[in-house]
């Protein structure tokens, strides 16, 4: 019998992020507490830029955006705001946020080490590019690995694809 396998990837559905951004922008334009503070959220190339006239307002815009992301099923681990403090730029404060896609080699190594140390015996892992392939003779072992990774506190949003 052939081995069963699946791939661990870290991808972001850009359409869902775009929808969440548009919903957040609409709410920011309509909410009373954002009137007259120059609050906005928009794409800037591949990054998202949050702007307001004070650091607290930028954090409030970020909170609205994160709420919209959660509602759309996008993990907050996929958004990277750097050090997280809004930077003053003239009369306004800006906070750039980028999307994290793909597994870095160090994250992939952490995942394979976690599976090797705590996962079921007989499970093989293989790093290919920015994804990790996990294979085993038993499908139950693969289910155990998925449960292990969902319970682990990793800094990346993981998806499990190509389950065969």
Helices and strands as residue ranges (DSSP letters): E 4-9, H 14-30, G 32-34, E 40-44, E 47-52, H 55-71, G 76-78, E 79-80, E 87-89, E 92-99, H 105-118, E 124-128, E 131-136, H 139-151, E 159-161
